[in-house]
Amino acid sequence: MHTPKLVAVELPNSRYVVRVKNGPRLGTIFGTDKGWYVRPTVFAGVDNNMRIAREEIFGPVLAVIPYDDERQAVNIANDSEYGLAGSVWTADLGKGMDIARRVRAGTFGVNQYTMDFIAPFGGYKASGIGREFGREGLEEYLELKSIVAPPGS
């Protein structure tokens, strides 16, 4: 089984520097000694058959999967049972919007990723049913009723 490489990354304008040696250390983060946490980590050399690429991970973890062209990148992104959110970063806004339309995710950012509470939020596939926020999220709390009166009344 192929194991992803762990790499060190310094994030610009950030107080976090990711330095990983000998794999992520579960159980510690920022001075704590309890819990199941991993420090912000970037995994390189990942392929789409690896567990880290197949599961929906919530945390400061980035799996870098190489691709040859944008078609392959979209196929990799869509080859998942999940589809909560994604983003694409590009100098070509039109190409970024095209990719955003093709990736099966409930929320998608082009050159950013942020929540817009006016827009509906929720995932595709196994990443959730229904929507939060926006008109679509409020509709979950409504109970509709139809009243039909006799003709001519």
C-alpha positions in Angstrom: 0.0 0.0 0.0 1.3 3.4 -1.0 1.7 5.9 1.9 1.3 9.6 1.1 4.3 11.9 1.8 4.0 14.5 4.5 5.3 17.9 3.5 6.1 21.2 5.2 4.2 24.3 4.1 4.3 27.9 5.3 1.0 29.6 4.7 1.4 33.3 3.7 -0.1 35.9 6.1 -0.8 33.1 8.6 0.5 32.5 12.1 0.5 28.7 11.3 3.5 27.0 9.8 2.8 23.3 9.0 5.8 21.2 9.8 5.2 17.5 9.8 7.8 14.8 10.5 7.3 11.1 10.8 3.6 11.3 10.1 0.8 13.2 11.8 0.6 12.8 15.6 -2.9 12.1 16.7 -3.9 13.1 20.2 -2.1 16.4 20.5 -2.7 19.9 19.1 -1.4 23.3 20.2 -0.3 22.2 23.7 -3.1 19.9 24.5 -2.4 16.2 25.4 -5.9 14.8 25.0 -8.3 14.2 22.1 -8.1 13.0 18.5 -6.6 15.9 16.6 -4.1 16.4 13.9 -2.1 19.6 13.3 -2.6 21.4 10.0 -1.2 18.9 7.5 -0.6 18.7 3.8 -0.4 15.3 2.3 1.4 15.1 -1.1 1.7 12.1 -3.4 -1.9 11.1 -2.8 -3.8 9.1 -5.3 -7.6 8.8 -5.5 -7.6 5.2 -4.3 -6.1 6.1 -0.9 -8.3 6.2 2.2 -7.4 9.9 2.8 -8.8 10.8 -0.6 -11.9 8.6 -0.2 -13.2 9.9 3.1 -14.8 13.2 4.1 -12.2 14.6 6.5 -13.2 17.6 8.7 -10.1 19.3 9.9 -7.0 21.2 8.8 -5.9 18.5 6.3 -5.2 18.9 2.6 -4.6 16.0 0.3 -2.8 17.0 -2.9 -3.7 14.7 -5.9 -1.8 15.4 -9.1 -3.7 15.5 -12.4 -2.7 15.9 -16.1 -5.6 18.2 -17.3 -8.7 19.8 -16.1 -10.9 17.0 -17.3 -9.0 14.5 -15.2 -9.1 17.0 -12.2 -12.9 17.2 -12.5 -13.2 13.4 -12.8 -11.0 13.0 -9.6 -13.2 15.5 -7.7 -16.4 13.7 -8.8 -15.1 10.2 -8.1 -16.3 10.3 -4.5 -19.4 9.3 -2.6 -19.3 12.8 -1.0 -19.8 16.3 -2.3 -20.1 18.9 0.4 -17.8 21.6 -0.9 -14.9 22.5 -3.1 -12.9 25.3 -4.6 -10.7 25.9 -7.7 -7.9 28.5 -7.9 -7.1 29.9 -11.3 -6.0 33.0 -13.2 -8.8 32.4 -15.7 -12.2 33.2 -14.0 -14.2 31.8 -16.9 -12.4 28.4 -16.7 -12.9 28.4 -12.9 -16.6 29.0 -13.4 -16.7 26.1 -15.9 -15.0 23.8 -13.5 -17.3 24.9 -10.7 -20.4 23.9 -12.8 -18.9 20.5 -13.5 -17.9 19.4 -10.0 -20.7 17.7 -8.1 -20.5 19.6 -4.8 -23.2 21.6 -2.9 -21.0 24.6 -2.4 -18.1 25.7 -4.6 -15.8 28.7 -4.6 -13.7 30.1 -7.4 -10.5 31.7 -6.1 -11.9 31.7 -2.6 -14.0 29.6 -0.2 -16.4 31.4 2.1 -19.9 30.9 3.4 -22.6 33.1 2.1 -25.5 32.9 4.5 -28.0 34.2 1.8 -27.1 31.2 -0.4 -28.3 27.7 0.4 -25.6 25.4 2.0 -25.6 21.6 1.8 -23.9 18.7 0.1 -24.5 16.3 -2.8 -24.5 12.5 -2.6 -23.6 11.2 0.9 -22.7 14.7 2.2 -26.2 15.5 3.4 -29.8 15.9 2.6 -31.5 19.2 2.5 -30.2 22.7 2.8 -29.4 25.3 5.4 -29.4 29.0 5.0 -31.0 31.0 2.2 -34.7 30.6 1.2 -34.2 26.9 0.6 -33.0 26.4 4.2 -36.0 28.3 5.6 -38.4 26.3 3.6 -37.6 23.3 5.8 -39.4 25.0 8.6 -42.6 25.9 6.7 -45.7 23.8 6.7 -47.7 24.4 3.5 -51.5 24.3 3.3 -53.8 24.4 0.3 -57.4 25.6 0.8 -59.8 25.0 -2.1 -63.2 26.8 -2.1 -66.1 25.7 -4.2 -66.4 27.4 -7.6 -68.2 30.7 -7.5 -67.9 31.2 -3.8 
